[in-house]
Amino acid sequence: MSHSQPAVACELARTPLYDLHRDLGARMVGFAGYAMPVQYPAGIISEHLLTRARAGLFDVSHMGQAILEGPGAGKLLERLVPGDIATLSRGRMRYTQLLDDHGHILDDLMVTRLADGEDRERFFLVVNAATKAADFAFLTSRLPGCRLTILDDRALLALQGPRAVDVLRRQVSGPAGLELAKMPFMSSKSVEWGGIVLEISRCGYTGEDGFEISLPASAATAFAKALLADPEVCPIGLGARDSLRLEAGLCLYGHDIDETTDPVEAGLLWSISKRRREEGGFSGYETIKRAIAEGPRRKRIGLMLEGKAPAREGSEILSLDGGQMIGRVTSGGFAPTLERPIAMGYVDAAYASLGTEVRLTARGKLLSATQTLMPFVPHRYFRGS
């Protein structure tokens, strides 16, 4: 451990890659109860641009991983989430939200129907770090007919960027490597590497093509080092994660969505299938159904700012004349790809309209911004060739 590194509170948990982060010169901070890298010596903007051009490696081992299984587990899980889980094919995954009884978002999560076992319903869940203990307790209490196995002995890495597939193929040779290259977006596959099994899914939160790799914690450092030995790969910290995710227009739990928001006002209606909208049967359905029919009272919007000064989370969104507060920024910062500041936030639905000019408060000043279509930077997910 380098003594030149800033101190990190000893009570923070550590991921299996903690020592590697320090060896790579990362600046560590506390995040969701873990000591996590916020940036490496190359800097946030460099990490951001490298991910857009080549491949960035993220440590997301702090997130919660678990297996939910049991007879009818898919149908039972649908009681708590609005996503279409019961019809999910083996080896495919879906983004959805864990809702409370009022339709508010307790967390957002990825659900994968595992391909192993012909006669069993098994789902791999990935939830947010800050909420994982509450999520797992909620699932256990609400789904007594299912068994939830928390995978706290596994690490989770994300490899994101247009060269991610090439990097991964260099690690996985033979037919398995070829199959990886053909994997469609939102699918998963088990692959052997160095005598261990990697659970690989094609997904991501940067808007780029990419993969998440779940693997035994004991093998995480060796695998991460193998990826970082590739000249196309750079380690990425939380700072660039935030700017990449913001450019992609994707929600970050605890900021853009939380226990006060529902999927409709958050612009996540696309994640609720027609069947689920019509059949319901999930927590808060009546609230969601009414919001769909009548429209939400507020909406998540994208904002393109004039000038170079960014607006941060909490900044007030005002009417064009500055006389009326109509909403608040939930995420904001400089967009390295666009070379200008951008932001997301919620405004009263009556003011949510593309092209509408507003004012934002920031450090005692008023900034000019225009409501803009999201994503700010187009997604480049692999949809098949």
Buried (B, 14 or more C-beta within 10 A) or exposed (E): EEEEEEEBEEEBBBBBBBEBBBEBBBBBBBBBBBBBBBBBEBEBBBBBBBBBBBBBBBBBBBBBBBBBBBEEBBEBBBBBBBBBBBEBEBBBBBBBBBBBEEBBBBBBBBBBBBBEEEEEBBBBBBBBBBBBEBBBEBBBEBBEEBEBEBBEEBBBBBBBBBBBBBBBBBBBEEEBBEEBEEBEBBBBBBBEBEEEEBBBBBBBBBBBBBBBBBBBBEBBBEBBEBBBEBEBBBBBBBBBBBBBBBBBBBBBBBBBBBBEBBBBBBBBBEBBBEEBBEEBEBBBBEBBBEBBEEEBEBBBBBBBBEEEEBBBBEBBBBBEEEEEBBBBBBBBBBBBBEEBBBBBBBBBBEBBEEEBEBBBBBEEEEBBBBBBEBBBBEBBBBEEE
